[in-house]
Structures are given as structure tokens and as C-alpha cells.
Amino acid sequence: MASPLSPVHGPKITEGLHTHLMCPIHLDILKNPKTLACQHVVCEDCIEKWIDANNGELCCPECRVAQPLPAGGAKGLPSNFRIASLCEFVESMMSMQDSEVAACEEHLKKPVAQICLHCKSPVCEECVQVSHRSHKTVLIEEFLKVMGDPLPKLIGQAKNKLKEIFTAVDVLEKTRTDLRENYKLAKHETDDHVHKLMKMMTQAHVKMNGEIEKKYSEKEGALIAQLEMLTCARKEISELIDSHHAGGDLSMTKSVMTASGQQLWNELTNVLQQDVPLAPGHNSQISVQWDKDLEIAIQRENLGKVLTKPVPNSHQTTLSLSASRADVQSEVEIKVALRDAVGSPVKSCDISSLVGTVSAPGSFTGVVEFTQGEASFAIACFTPKYIGKYRIEVELFGNPVKNSPLNLIAKPRGAMKINERRNFNQPHDIIQQDDNFYIADKGNNQVVIMDKQFNQVGKFLPPSDPSLPKLDPYSIVYTGKTFAVTDLKQKCVLEFTNSTFLQRFGQGILSQPTGIACDKEGNVYVADSQKNCIFVFNQLREHIAVLGGPGATRGQFDKPWFIAMNSKGEVVVADNGNHRIQVIDPTKDEVTRLINIHHNQKTWDVRGLAVDRNDNIYVTVRQSGSMRGWSTETAIAYSPEGVFLGNFGEGFNYVRGMTVIEDEENMIVMIVDGGNYRIKGYQM
């Protein structure tokens, strides 16, 4: 007989102890165990975090019983030294067992050496020669090298499953609590309703008895009065007749001739002329007419119905949207078809466990509230505030419903709000800084500064030098302290502080500088459309790196034009000749995303480019191969992942640079319409 800690039974005992010594919060062996009033044991650190998460209140994570919190918080709970020493013993035993070789289940004294791929189980050498002779086996070391140790993965899966079970237990406990409350409420409502019915019936009983008494009194009084009247008439007539007989037996002819006869005649005539009711003035009937429906209901003991709401099933309940694409600021209906476990519609149910979340551009996540809609649907409404790709997720009892998540594309509205034509001459680029616009006015050899109303308030001009050509501005960027402008003719970058010329850089390096951008550290990136690369200059404007090179493969360029930086520090490049946008990580000189421009099944040349705060990408494009003045040009918006969001704008001629103006309520994309000498602004 094996001892309690023999190689055969030791691991099982140790694993069992490990299970019983597991913290209910972090699901591993207890550390510095503390005993709660309910006698459950938890880690000190875990219960301290648990208390913080429950707003400073202490309830057991296992039985959920609320308990008084000691003055010292979690540290004030009593330490369980016996459990602590047992945990140390189990950990030491498990570490010893981890170093031991497992024994074969069939041949207990022999260690396992290989894995049977057919049976997916460890086997010893004897098993390989006998019962697994026809199976393919590999050494455990080789299997682990290729597949990795499956145990940590299984443990991780088990922990995740355990968390799911804990969540399910929480849901069931809440459901049970709600059931108990609803049970009490239903009984209370039933008792209350029956008491009300009994009160109403008692009042009706009293009222009907009163009406019966009243009817009886009326009828009996009338009958008594009639009886008294008849009794009086009977008495009077009898007396008159008796008085006639007392005067002798005379014939009427003779007696009427006498004075007494004449008097009797008159009295009898008066009596007979009186209208004495002989038939009863009231009948003897007094009855009750019952409400038939109430009588039938009482006879059937059918005062009402006991209702229970069916439970929708997450695997059968389905999510849908009223539209997969919608304009910004337009309402989208989120519809959930509630179904039970067999797929039948659930017309009325408790939807408090239905949770909807919306992940919006810019890493924002919000919650939507569902209400009971018509038939078997739950409804929520959502209005996208910014253009981009939204992710709609719905869970029921913590589990995703069918079709969840769904994506919603919020399209740009594209309504033109600004159309400014001033004294521009082939404007080429535009940016906004503070309350001013800075426009590269190429034909006028200057950078013009304009306020919000497009009134000129200043301009950039380098010092006059007869040996140098006039300023030929292509693109402009704000570096955080200065403004940098690419100059095609001087083949360099000019830097200004406010409107004062500061310096030139890039001479001898740049051949045809076009687009320009700046990162958060102040490094300047300059596209060269002749050398087909991006040159990088540091804060001292020293050349430090080159991105890309000529070609059409990933990471190569063909006439790169405008460039921009996104919030991740990536360089977004309008790769004009290759009809695409490339997003590059400059730290690795690696393309992270590539967006080919094929709008309406046509190829487009990529020109101006801008990025908003949510990293959506805007580009101005012209249909490839078209002539200037006869071109088809537009602007296109893409999500950060390259999903087409929509296009906007028309009537352009020689479209060029662009920038995005944003505040809390509005987003305007400003576009340079070079051939028409104007600036257009479109509301997103």
C-alpha cells in the first residue's frame, strides 16, 4: 500500500491541497492569508484591493456576506498562521514534484519518455514497444521544443474558465436574489389585490344589503298602508250594513223613503264611490342580479394569472444596426432581436442584463441604454459625433450576442462652409495655428498670414538675396516654436520665428523638397519627390536619417508629395506616383499600413494630405491621367486602418494641400483649390 505522499498519490494530494488553498480572488495559492468573519480565507493584498473596488466595504468574495471592516482595514483582519504554513508546505512539495519525472499511468514504476501523437498522451518506453507500437511517438523534449509546454496554456485556459464560472455564479446569484424579491413582491401584490377585492366585495355586500332593506321597507310600508285602508273601508261598510239591519226588515224602496234610509243611502253611496285599491300595490319579489363575469371568475377561482418573464439566450439573440454607414450626427438604431434557447421570440423580458458598448474613434468607449421595443426587440439609439469607424458590442449576461461586434462607418457630411477667394496666386498649402491661417501662396512667392475672417495680418518673406531665387513655398508646418517651409527653387527648408526669418537647412541634401511634418520631439520630416524618400532632421536641423527610397514595393516611393504625423508618431505619406498612402513607423523604417487609392473603380493620384485627432486620414486626389483644367478631383477620408469612410467636395482645379480644424462641436477640413485661387472648408 502506497504511503500518503508516495510518488503515485503525492501529486494528487498536493494538487488537491493546492485547490483548497487557492485564493478566491487571484485564483492561486494563498499569500499572507487572512480569515474573514464567515471563516473564508483570502490573501491580504487581494482583500485590500477587493475592499477598494467595493467602495471601502467588506463582503466575502466567496459567499458575498457583508461583514464589519476592522479599524486597520485588511491588515486588521486576523492572520491564519496554520493555513500560511500549510501553503508553504504545499508550494515546497509542488516545486519538488515539478522537478520529478512523471510516472507512466500503465506502468507505474517507469518514467514517461515520449508523447504518443495518436493518443495525445505521455508514454514510457515499454508502452512504445507494446501498446503504442503502431503509433507515432516523439521524445518529450522534442515535442516541447516544437509545441511548447501545454500545461501553462491549459492552466491559463482553466483560470479563464474559472473566471467565467465566477462571473456566471455572480449572475446566477443576482438572478436568484432578484427572483426572491420578485417572489415576495408577487405574493404581496396578490395579497394586496385580494384584500382590495375582499374590501370591495364587503362594501358591495353592505351596499346590496342596504338596498334590499330599503326595497323591503318601501314595499312593506306600502302594503301596510294599503291593508289599513282596506281594513277601514271594510269596517265602515260593515257598520253601515249592520245599522240597516237594526232598523227592521224593510225593502229598499220603502226604507229609502224614510229619513234614516235616506242617510244610509248617502253613506253607502259615498263609500262605494271611494277608489279603494284591491290589488297589492307592490309585489313580493326582491332578488339580486350578479355580475356574471365576476361570478364565473370566482367560481373558477380565476382571480388573475401568475406571469413569469422568459429568459433570452445570448447564443440565439441577434444584434443588428439600422445602417452600416451613416452620416455624422445622424441617429443609428441598435436593434437586438431577443430569442430564447430554441430561437423563439421573447416578447417581454427583463433586459437589465443587456449591455451595449460603443467604441468610437480616439479610443473612446461609451455605454448605450436599451429599452423594450415592439414585439421581441430591444432598442437603443446612437449618434456618431465624429467620422470614423465605430465598433458596436452587445452582451447578454456577460456573453456576446450573435453578430456582436458590428462595425458602423460614420461618413463625412461634406457640406461646404467656407469658400474664400482672396488675392491668392496658386495657393499650395494651408495650416492653422492659434487663431490664424498660414497659407503657402506660391504664385506670390510668400507665406501669407490671415485671421479667421481671412483678412491678411502678415506674411513670411526671407531676406532679399539677389543670388537666390524668390521664395517658392510648397508646404508649411508648425514645429512647436517655429514655422518651417519647403522651398522648391532654393531646394531647402526655410525656418521662421513668427514672421522673422531664422535659418535655412537641408541645402545640398534636398533636391525637390515637397511635403513637411514635425513630430512631438521637434524632429522635422521632409519629403523629396525627386530622390523619392523622406529626410529626417533633428532639433538642431542636422540630417539624421532617411526613410524609404525609389520604387513601387512596400516602403518605397514614387514622387512623395504631402506628409503628416499621426498621434502614434507615424509618418503618413501621400505616395503620388504609386497612387497610395503609406503609414511608416520611423523608429523601424517599417510600413505599418498601406492604402491603395481606387475610388469608384478608378485610379487616383494622391496629392494633399491631413490627419485629424482620431488619426483618420484625409487626402485630396485627382483622377489619374486627366489633364489639368479637365480633371476630376475630390477629397477622400479613410479610417486609421485604411477603411474608406467617404468622399466629399467637387469643382476643384489643381487641388493641393489641406488641414483639419477641430473644436468640441465641429470639424472642418480646409482644402487648397490652387487653380481656382481659393480655400474651401467642408464640415465633417
Summary of the structure (lengths in Angstrom):
residues: 684
radius of gyration: 48.7
end to end distance: 80.4
largest distance: 175.8
contacts: 1999
relative contact order: 0.05
helix: 28%
strand: 33%
